[in-house]
Amino acid sequence: MAGITEEQTRQVAEIARLILSEEEVKKFTKQLQQFVQYAEQLNEVSTDHVAPTSRIEHTKNVLRDDVVKQWISRDEALKNVPEHKDGLIKVPAILD
Protein backbone atom coordinates (compact mmCIF):
# COMPACT_ATOMS: atom_id res chain seq x y z
CA MET A 1 0.00 0.00 0.00
CA ALA A 2 1.16 3.51 -0.75
CA GLY A 3 2.11 5.71 2.17
CA ILE A 4 -0.20 8.14 3.88
CA THR A 5 -0.09 11.60 2.34
CA GLU A 6 -0.26 14.90 4.17
CA GLU A 7 -3.56 15.55 2.42
CA GLN A 8 -4.99 12.34 3.87
CA THR A 9 -3.76 13.39 7.31
CA ARG A 10 -5.55 16.73 6.87
CA GLN A 11 -8.75 14.88 5.88
CA VAL A 12 -8.56 12.68 8.97
CA ALA A 13 -7.97 15.76 11.13
CA GLU A 14 -10.96 17.49 9.56
CA ILE A 15 -13.21 14.49 10.21
CA ALA A 16 -11.99 14.45 13.83
CA ARG A 17 -12.52 18.23 13.98
CA LEU A 18 -8.88 18.84 14.80
CA ILE A 19 -6.96 21.93 13.80
CA LEU A 20 -3.38 20.96 13.02
CA SER A 21 -0.38 23.14 12.30
CA GLU A 22 1.84 22.25 9.34
CA GLU A 23 4.39 20.84 11.77
CA GLU A 24 1.72 18.60 13.35
CA VAL A 25 0.53 17.47 9.91
CA LYS A 26 4.07 16.31 9.05
CA LYS A 27 4.49 14.63 12.45
CA PHE A 28 1.14 12.83 12.32
CA THR A 29 1.59 11.83 8.67
CA LYS A 30 4.80 10.04 9.63
CA GLN A 31 3.10 8.39 12.62
CA LEU A 32 0.11 7.27 10.52
CA GLN A 33 2.49 5.80 7.92
CA GLN A 34 4.25 3.83 10.67
CA PHE A 35 0.92 2.61 12.00
CA VAL A 36 -0.26 1.44 8.57
CA GLN A 37 3.06 -0.33 7.94
CA TYR A 38 2.74 -2.09 11.29
CA ALA A 39 -0.88 -3.11 10.59
CA GLU A 40 0.07 -4.41 7.13
CA GLN A 41 2.16 -7.09 8.81
CA LEU A 42 -1.13 -8.89 9.40
CA ASN A 43 -1.30 -9.57 5.64
CA GLU A 44 1.75 -11.81 6.03
CA VAL A 45 0.01 -14.11 8.52
CA SER A 46 -1.44 -17.30 7.06
CA THR A 47 -5.11 -17.66 7.95
CA ASP A 48 -5.87 -20.63 5.71
CA HIS A 49 -6.84 -22.94 8.57
CA VAL A 50 -8.50 -20.36 10.80
CA ALA A 51 -12.28 -20.36 10.94
CA PRO A 52 -14.02 -17.00 10.66
CA THR A 53 -15.20 -15.73 14.01
CA SER A 54 -16.76 -12.68 15.56
CA ARG A 55 -15.26 -13.29 19.00
CA ILE A 56 -11.86 -14.46 20.14
CA GLU A 57 -12.93 -15.87 23.49
CA HIS A 58 -15.01 -19.00 23.85
CA THR A 59 -17.52 -17.73 26.36
CA LYS A 60 -20.94 -19.19 26.73
CA ASN A 61 -24.06 -17.64 28.14
CA VAL A 62 -23.15 -17.04 31.77
CA LEU A 63 -26.59 -15.80 32.76
CA ARG A 64 -28.78 -17.85 35.04
CA ASP A 65 -31.85 -19.62 33.73
CA ASP A 66 -35.11 -17.74 33.96
CA VAL A 67 -37.16 -19.17 36.78
CA VAL A 68 -40.80 -18.28 37.30
CA LYS A 69 -41.48 -17.48 40.94
CA GLN A 70 -44.19 -15.87 42.99
CA TRP A 71 -43.76 -12.15 43.48
CA ILE A 72 -45.53 -9.65 45.67
CA SER A 73 -49.02 -8.62 44.68
CA ARG A 74 -49.88 -5.27 43.14
CA ASP A 75 -51.63 -4.21 46.33
CA GLU A 76 -48.55 -5.04 48.41
CA ALA A 77 -46.33 -3.05 46.02
CA LEU A 78 -48.67 -0.05 46.08
CA LYS A 79 -48.62 0.04 49.89
CA ASN A 80 -45.13 1.58 49.72
CA VAL A 81 -45.79 4.39 47.24
CA PRO A 82 -46.82 7.88 48.31
CA GLU A 83 -49.61 8.20 45.72
CA HIS A 84 -51.35 5.78 43.34
CA LYS A 85 -54.46 5.72 41.16
CA ASP A 86 -56.23 2.86 39.36
CA GLY A 87 -53.50 0.39 40.34
CA LEU A 88 -50.69 2.55 38.93
CA ILE A 89 -48.04 4.61 40.66
CA LYS A 90 -48.73 8.34 40.32
CA VAL A 91 -45.64 10.52 39.81
CA PRO A 92 -45.17 14.26 39.24
CA ALA A 93 -45.40 15.36 35.62
CA ILE A 94 -42.11 16.34 34.02
CA LEU A 95 -43.58 17.74 30.80
CA ASP A 96 -46.32 20.30 30.40
N, C-alpha and C positions, 0 to 999 in steps of 0.2 A: 504494500500500500504506500502511496505517496505520503510525504510528510504533511504535517499540519501547517497551513499557511497563516500569516498574520491576519489576513482577512477572515479566515475561519475563526480565529481566536476572538476577533472583534464581534463576529456574529454570535458566538457563544456568550460573550460578555453582554451583548445587547439583550439576548433572551433572558439572561440572569439579572438584567437591569443593573449591571455594574458599569461604572465609569472608570476606564483604565487610561493611564498615561501611556505614551509611546514606549517608555521604558518597561512598564508593566506588561504591555502587549508582547514585547520581545521576550521577556522573562517567562510569561505564561505560555507562549507559543513553544518555547524550548521544552518546558515541563510537559505540555500536552503531547508533544512528539515523543518524549521519553515514555510517557504513560502508554501511548498507542503501541510503541515498539515492544514494551513489556507485555501488553495484552495479546499481541500477535504471536507470542510464544505458544499460546494455547493451540494455534493452528498446527503446530508440530506434534501435538500429542495424538496418538492413535486412539480413536474411539470406536474402532470396528466392532469390538465385542462388548460394548457398553450399552445397556438398554436405556432408551429415553426415560427420563423421570422428571417429575416436577418438584421432588423433595429429595434431599440427600440423606435424611435420617429415616429410620424405619420405625417410626412411631405408629402406634395404633390408637384407636379411640380410648382415651384414658378417663372418660367421663363415666359416672356410675349409671347403671340401668335406671330407667324411669320406673318408679314404683308408685302405684296408686295407693293413697292412704287417706284416712279420714282427717278432715281439717275442721277448724272451728266454723260454727254456723255464721250466717250473715248477721243475725241478731247479736251474737257474742262479739263480732268484730265491730259492730256499730256502737256497742256500749262504750268504747274507748275514744270515740271521736267527739269533738265539741259540738258539731251540728250536722244533722243528716236529714234527708227528705226522700220519701218514696224508696227507701232501701239503698240510697246512694249517699256518699259523703259529700257534704256541701262545703265548698271552699270559696274564698274571696275571688271575685272576678279580676283578671289581670288585663283584660282588654275592654274597651268601651263599646 
